[in-house]
Amino acid sequence: MNNFEFYAPTRVVFGRGTESRVGELVAGCNCKKVLLHYGSGSVKKTGLLDRIKASLDAAGVSYIELGGVVPNPRLSLVREGIALCKKEGVDFLLAVGGGSVIDSAKAIGYGSANDFDVWDIYEKKQQPTACLPVGVVLTIAASGSEMSNSSVITNEDGWKKRGSGFNYCRPKFAIMNPELTMTLPPYQTSCGCTDILMHTMERYFVSGGEAGSTMQLTDSIAEALMRTVIANSRILMKEPDNYDARAEIMWAGSLSHNDLTGCGNGGNDFATHRLEHELGGMFDVAHGAGLAALWGTWARYVLDSCPGRFKQFALNVWQLPATGSDRDIALRGIEATEAFFREINMPTNMRELGIEPTDEEIAELAHKCSITAGDNLGSALLLHEADMKAIYEAAR
């Protein structure tokens, strides 16, 4: 195994009705004024926003509101939020929603606490030294942003989708009531389940991955998490109101992206995520669906650099028979993953995703990804611009 650090400071309040405690939790952070940040109409239609306001009012917490967050959250709204926070003296951000809302709140927190343009953080031109504290009421199990140091924002100027990862933005608390996810459309549920799987898979497929280079306990946690997500995704396809399945998926989402499933494994891959970020920036596709559309092609491209890892994945996650060569077993694991994506109505290529990039667009995607990654992306196999272009081309 490799040396590692694990830092997970977020307080989790999990279960039915826990959103009623939001006022108590915010008040406990000793803030003077809160920005209540959310997306479109769903939090209003379900009555969640009214319940949260009532809880804040009961706790004597002052707040203002900023809604309008969209999937692939926009820099323009982040800048609006920063200006609002500075004008109103906001010192705490409460994100009510899923990953897009949380990421937008984190970016507003960065921009409000640092004296340079917030986009410079996402372009790797500046490093933050602080972030306004963030709390979360989670409504979508997917991104894991409620316990992670990650934030991803899209700049409409050039449609660049960029991420950052600094511990300053890790939420102070995360309220997780699985009931709040029951109103999600099936497609959004499937996108979330895919993203959760991918957060663990990005940490699982690392360079070599043979005995001694990874940590057995970490692998076992990761494999159990993936099996749990697969099993409960199938339940939710048939029983969207199944509380226990919703709870399993919600907790898996948090654990998949708080770094637990990568401890001791010597670094993360995240090539598929970075490739998808460019796809999402250019075509504004759902993140989970974009990941599913690219993963199989990426997996076949890097397979021969770590065949033992893919074999272990096939045996321990998909529990396939150990017959044939290691490569044959590994390929069957990739095929099983793609079959599962189709089973939950996720795409396995760009055509199924509903986009048909031109040759020029493929070249632009690869070039942008290469620049962002410093032309050195991944762990299972280091990818350069030509590799990125080949993966995009094969995924069409």
Wavefront OBJ file of the C-alpha trace (Angstrom):
o trace
v 0.000 0.000 0.000
v 0.941 3.654 -0.327
v 1.034 6.471 2.221
v -2.169 8.491 2.389
v -4.069 11.227 4.218
v -7.806 11.017 4.905
v -9.728 14.145 5.884
v -13.520 14.123 6.216
v -14.649 16.962 8.505
v -18.290 17.126 7.384
v -20.948 16.394 10.009
v -23.605 14.089 8.526
v -27.209 14.158 9.765
v -28.948 11.268 8.001
v -32.534 10.033 7.884
v -36.215 10.885 7.667
v -37.223 14.424 8.524
v -33.682 15.610 9.201
v -34.186 18.777 7.149
v -36.171 20.090 10.143
v -32.826 20.466 11.967
v -31.301 22.859 9.469
v -31.975 25.968 11.553
v -30.313 24.400 14.598
v -27.265 23.348 12.570
v -26.839 26.720 10.839
v -27.247 28.592 14.109
v -24.556 26.373 15.607
v -22.095 27.733 13.040
v -22.347 31.202 14.639
v -23.146 33.014 11.419
v -24.876 36.372 11.040
v -26.457 36.043 7.592
v -27.040 33.102 5.256
v -27.328 32.854 1.478
v -29.970 30.224 0.744
v -28.875 28.797 -2.609
v -30.942 26.426 -4.754
v -31.895 25.416 -8.261
v -35.169 25.653 -10.121
v -38.734 25.019 -9.051
v -38.505 21.545 -7.517
v -37.522 22.686 -4.016
v -40.471 25.075 -4.100
v -42.998 22.620 -5.547
v -42.217 19.962 -2.948
v -42.472 22.422 -0.064
v -38.870 21.762 0.972
v -37.836 25.402 0.659
v -40.711 26.538 2.865
v -39.786 23.952 5.518
v -36.183 25.109 5.487
v -37.189 28.760 5.808
v -39.474 27.889 8.724
v -36.603 26.088 10.456
v -34.252 29.049 9.898
v -36.884 31.468 11.146
v -37.472 29.386 14.265
v -33.733 29.427 14.985
v -33.537 33.195 14.491
v -31.259 32.899 11.457
v -31.302 35.784 8.955
v -31.116 34.819 5.280
v -31.411 35.966 1.688
v -32.038 33.795 -1.375
v -30.461 33.058 -4.740
v -32.065 30.400 -6.926
v -31.582 29.488 -10.569
v -28.739 26.963 -10.473
v -28.806 24.669 -13.518
v -27.018 21.378 -14.270
v -23.405 22.150 -15.185
v -23.624 25.287 -12.956
v -22.749 28.567 -14.584
v -20.033 31.047 -13.686
v -22.404 33.967 -14.342
v -24.680 32.934 -11.446
v -21.628 32.348 -9.250
v -20.512 35.925 -9.884
v -24.019 37.175 -9.143
v -23.903 35.273 -5.862
v -20.505 36.706 -4.942
v -21.747 40.262 -5.523
v -24.869 39.549 -3.466
v -22.863 38.081 -0.584
v -20.527 41.071 -0.447
v -23.403 43.545 -0.623
v -25.468 41.811 2.083
v -22.667 40.768 4.427
v -23.314 37.034 4.011
v -21.040 34.807 6.067
v -22.603 31.348 5.502
v -23.857 29.494 2.412
v -26.687 26.972 2.601
v -26.957 24.804 -0.522
v -30.328 23.111 -0.986
v -30.083 20.692 -3.878
v -27.653 18.339 -5.555
v -24.098 18.590 -6.791
v -24.671 21.555 -9.090
v -26.101 23.683 -6.280
v -23.382 22.608 -3.841
v -20.611 23.286 -6.359
v -22.092 26.693 -7.150
v -22.249 27.514 -3.421
v -18.620 26.478 -2.972
v -17.574 28.735 -5.850
v -19.525 31.646 -4.364
v -17.774 30.925 -1.067
v -14.378 31.074 -2.754
v -15.170 34.280 -4.618
v -16.502 35.973 -1.496
v -13.482 35.101 0.653
v -10.634 35.814 -1.797
v -9.641 39.088 -3.485
v -9.192 37.798 -7.042
v -11.517 36.564 -9.786
v -13.010 33.230 -8.760
v -12.498 31.738 -12.240
v -8.739 31.963 -11.699
v -9.114 29.139 -9.142
v -10.732 26.874 -11.733
v -8.152 27.818 -14.361
v -5.371 26.949 -11.858
v -4.026 30.505 -11.968
v -4.690 31.165 -8.275
v -5.074 29.130 -5.104
v -7.690 30.118 -2.529
v -6.717 30.828 1.042
v -10.272 30.677 2.426
v -13.905 29.920 1.626
v -17.110 31.020 3.312
v -18.523 28.048 5.271
v -21.018 25.881 3.410
v -23.857 23.687 4.677
v -25.939 21.285 2.594
v -29.467 19.939 2.451
v -29.030 17.189 -0.126
v -31.806 16.415 -2.630
v -29.919 14.374 -5.243
v -27.608 11.412 -4.578
v -24.897 11.672 -7.207
v -21.937 14.001 -7.010
v -20.732 13.382 -3.464
v -20.001 17.115 -3.276
v -21.675 17.173 0.148
v -18.554 15.551 1.663
v -15.853 16.318 -0.895
v -13.421 19.133 -1.627
v -14.533 19.199 -5.261
v -16.353 21.925 -7.168
v -17.012 22.021 -10.924
v -18.186 25.172 -12.726
v -18.941 25.973 -16.390
v -17.823 29.281 -17.897
v -20.204 30.372 -20.659
v -17.350 32.287 -22.288
v -15.924 29.425 -24.355
v -18.095 26.845 -22.550
v -15.244 25.624 -20.415
v -16.114 23.179 -17.624
v -13.424 23.173 -14.949
v -12.987 21.690 -11.491
v -11.078 22.573 -8.348
v -10.248 20.644 -5.191
v -9.327 22.455 -1.972
v -10.308 21.457 1.539
v -11.450 24.982 2.405
v -14.779 24.271 0.725
v -15.665 20.984 2.440
v -19.178 21.455 3.885
v -19.557 21.951 7.625
v -22.610 19.703 7.667
v -24.736 17.680 5.269
v -28.387 16.894 5.957
v -29.367 13.733 4.069
v -32.983 12.613 3.995
v -33.409 9.862 1.370
v -37.098 10.788 1.068
v -36.076 14.033 -0.627
v -34.717 12.062 -3.605
v -37.976 10.193 -4.300
v -39.346 12.889 -6.617
v -36.411 12.619 -9.034
v -37.196 11.502 -12.600
v -35.862 7.988 -13.381
v -33.263 9.367 -15.808
v -31.840 11.682 -13.141
v -31.736 8.834 -10.636
v -29.812 6.703 -13.139
v -27.391 9.549 -13.882
v -26.756 9.876 -10.156
v -26.155 6.173 -9.655
v -23.704 6.212 -12.574
v -21.787 9.167 -11.145
v -21.519 7.409 -7.767
v -20.144 4.277 -9.407
v -17.687 6.295 -11.432
v -16.320 8.178 -8.426
v -15.265 4.852 -6.953
v -14.099 3.372 -10.260
v -11.874 6.402 -10.887
v -10.070 5.582 -7.639
v -10.077 1.831 -8.274
v -8.411 1.677 -11.692
v -4.945 2.909 -10.782
v -1.510 2.196 -12.201
v -0.567 -1.442 -11.790
v -3.148 -2.297 -9.178
v -1.428 -5.573 -8.403
v -0.986 -7.071 -4.914
v 1.027 -4.762 -2.690
v 0.419 -1.597 -4.739
v -3.103 -1.129 -3.397
v -4.694 -1.628 0.010
v -6.824 -4.762 0.450
v -9.231 -3.122 2.894
v -9.742 -0.108 0.621
v -10.367 -2.408 -2.357
v -12.911 -4.381 -0.337
v -14.758 -1.203 0.681
v -14.762 0.029 -2.915
v -15.982 -3.283 -4.319
v -18.765 -3.551 -1.718
v -19.843 0.008 -2.471
v -20.013 -0.706 -6.199
v -22.013 -3.905 -5.668
v -24.381 -1.998 -3.385
v -24.954 0.758 -5.943
v -25.575 -1.754 -8.731
v -28.071 -3.777 -6.673
v -29.992 -0.771 -5.393
v -30.019 0.990 -8.770
v -31.897 -2.018 -10.093
v -34.379 -1.811 -7.218
v -35.024 1.881 -7.885
v -35.745 1.198 -11.545
v -38.788 -0.760 -10.369
v -39.489 0.838 -6.972
v -38.568 4.546 -7.057
v -40.171 5.090 -3.613
v -38.156 2.358 -1.896
v -36.717 4.200 1.121
v -34.047 1.635 1.957
v -32.705 1.602 -1.608
v -32.708 5.417 -1.688
v -30.803 5.436 1.612
v -28.175 2.979 0.357
v -27.608 5.049 -2.782
v -27.464 8.338 -0.884
v -24.853 7.116 1.618
v -22.858 5.438 -1.169
v -22.773 8.779 -2.999
v -21.107 10.459 -0.037
v -18.618 7.668 0.637
v -17.700 7.370 -3.031
v -16.306 10.908 -3.170
v -14.962 11.699 0.298
v -11.733 9.830 -0.660
v -12.447 6.762 1.509
v -12.434 4.427 -1.509
v -8.981 5.558 -2.618
v -6.970 5.388 0.617
v -3.586 3.733 0.076
v -4.081 3.052 -3.638
v -1.422 5.439 -4.865
v -3.411 8.080 -6.711
v -6.601 8.499 -8.685
v -7.287 8.182 -12.397
v -10.242 10.507 -13.128
v -9.488 10.490 -16.864
v -13.092 9.681 -17.737
v -14.275 12.572 -15.577
v -11.900 15.020 -17.234
v -12.883 13.794 -20.695
v -16.548 14.195 -19.751
v -16.012 17.709 -18.414
v -15.060 18.860 -21.906
v -18.041 16.999 -23.365
v -20.355 18.571 -20.811
v -18.887 22.009 -21.422
v -19.357 21.801 -25.189
v -22.714 19.985 -25.352
v -24.266 20.597 -21.893
v -25.055 16.893 -21.387
v -26.031 15.312 -18.069
v -22.807 14.466 -16.243
v -23.651 10.859 -15.313
v -24.833 10.088 -18.834
v -21.676 11.597 -20.312
v -19.543 9.412 -18.057
v -21.413 6.272 -19.104
v -21.013 7.197 -22.775
v -17.222 7.385 -22.442
v -16.275 4.790 -19.843
v -16.359 1.604 -21.944
v -14.180 3.136 -24.635
v -11.717 4.449 -22.041
v -11.642 1.040 -20.313
v -10.771 -0.866 -23.505
v -8.128 1.736 -24.353
v -6.291 1.369 -21.020
v -7.047 -2.313 -20.331
v -3.655 -3.711 -21.279
v -1.852 -1.347 -18.897
v -3.526 -2.940 -15.848
v -5.283 -6.186 -16.876
v -5.067 -7.611 -13.348
v -7.066 -4.697 -12.009
v -9.817 -5.167 -14.569
v -9.857 -8.911 -13.852
v -10.276 -8.220 -10.118
v -13.125 -5.822 -10.950
v -14.856 -8.492 -13.045
v -14.512 -11.152 -10.357
v -15.201 -9.146 -7.208
v -17.732 -6.571 -8.409
v -19.581 -8.442 -11.143
v -18.771 -11.845 -9.630
v -18.144 -13.389 -13.029
v -16.687 -16.903 -13.377
v -12.892 -17.119 -13.462
v -12.764 -18.927 -16.786
v -10.560 -18.030 -19.735
v -7.529 -15.778 -19.858
v -7.096 -12.800 -17.560
v -7.814 -10.505 -20.499
v -10.989 -12.387 -21.414
v -12.243 -12.086 -17.844
v -11.353 -8.392 -17.799
v -13.224 -7.764 -21.056
v -16.303 -9.526 -19.715
v -16.201 -7.165 -16.738
v -16.202 -4.162 -19.076
v -19.065 -5.671 -21.047
v -21.024 -6.326 -17.843
v -20.613 -2.670 -16.862
v -21.890 -1.478 -20.224
v -24.820 -3.898 -20.032
v -25.689 -2.460 -16.622
v -25.571 1.087 -17.988
v -28.034 0.083 -20.697
v -30.202 -1.663 -18.100
v -30.650 1.629 -16.224
v -31.145 3.534 -19.506
v -27.706 5.120 -19.657
v -25.800 5.532 -22.961
v -22.614 3.665 -23.793
v -21.467 5.901 -26.658
v -22.019 9.429 -27.902
v -24.729 8.460 -30.387
v -26.792 6.990 -27.577
v -26.077 10.160 -25.599
v -27.685 12.121 -28.455
v -24.652 13.987 -29.772
v -22.571 13.572 -32.917
v -19.363 15.625 -32.631
v -17.639 16.543 -35.880
v -13.963 15.784 -36.479
v -13.198 19.418 -35.678
v -15.147 19.230 -32.419
v -13.370 16.005 -31.448
v -10.021 17.689 -32.008
v -11.154 20.693 -29.927
v -12.366 18.453 -27.085
v -9.036 16.617 -26.964
v -7.012 19.818 -27.155
v -8.957 21.517 -24.347
v -8.706 18.405 -22.169
v -4.975 18.163 -22.833
v -4.387 21.795 -21.890
v -6.377 21.441 -18.671
v -4.533 18.242 -17.710
v -1.105 19.468 -18.725
v -1.115 16.794 -21.458
v -0.658 14.155 -18.777
v -3.947 12.621 -17.641
v -4.806 9.481 -15.700
v -3.272 6.776 -13.556
v -4.321 3.460 -15.099
v -2.597 4.762 -18.233
v -1.136 8.222 -18.731
v -3.021 9.867 -21.569
v -1.703 12.551 -23.899
v -3.645 14.602 -26.421
v -3.451 11.924 -29.126
v -4.812 9.340 -26.677
v -7.653 11.639 -25.652
v -8.567 12.216 -29.277
v -8.518 8.471 -29.981
v -10.886 7.800 -27.051
v -13.313 10.514 -28.154
v -13.238 9.177 -31.730
v -13.865 5.583 -30.642
v -16.746 6.674 -28.364
v -18.722 8.238 -31.201
l 1 2 3 4 5 6 7 8 9 10 11 12 13 14 15 16 17 18 19 20 21 22 23 24 25 26 27 28 29 30 31 32 33 34 35 36 37 38 39 40 41 42 43 44 45 46 47 48 49 50 51 52 53 54 55 56 57 58 59 60 61 62 63 64 65 66 67 68 69 70 71 72 73 74 75 76 77 78 79 80 81 82 83 84 85 86 87 88 89 90 91 92 93 94 95 96 97 98 99 100 101 102 103 104 105 106 107 108 109 110 111 112 113 114 115 116 117 118 119 120 121 122 123 124 125 126 127 128 129 130 131 132 133 134 135 136 137 138 139 140 141 142 143 144 145 146 147 148 149 150 151 152 153 154 155 156 157 158 159 160 161 162 163 164 165 166 167 168 169 170 171 172 173 174 175 176 177 178 179 180 181 182 183 184 185 186 187 188 189 190 191 192 193 194 195 196 197 198 199 200 201 202 203 204 205 206 207 208 209 210 211 212 213 214 215 216 217 218 219 220 221 222 223 224 225 226 227 228 229 230 231 232 233 234 235 236 237 238 239 240 241 242 243 244 245 246 247 248 249 250 251 252 253 254 255 256 257 258 259 260 261 262 263 264 265 266 267 268 269 270 271 272 273 274 275 276 277 278 279 280 281 282 283 284 285 286 287 288 289 290 291 292 293 294 295 296 297 298 299 300 301 302 303 304 305 306 307 308 309 310 311 312 313 314 315 316 317 318 319 320 321 322 323 324 325 326 327 328 329 330 331 332 333 334 335 336 337 338 339 340 341 342 343 344 345 346 347 348 349 350 351 352 353 354 355 356 357 358 359 360 361 362 363 364 365 366 367 368 369 370 371 372 373 374 375 376 377 378 379 380 381 382 383 384 385 386 387 388 389 390 391 392 393 394 395 396
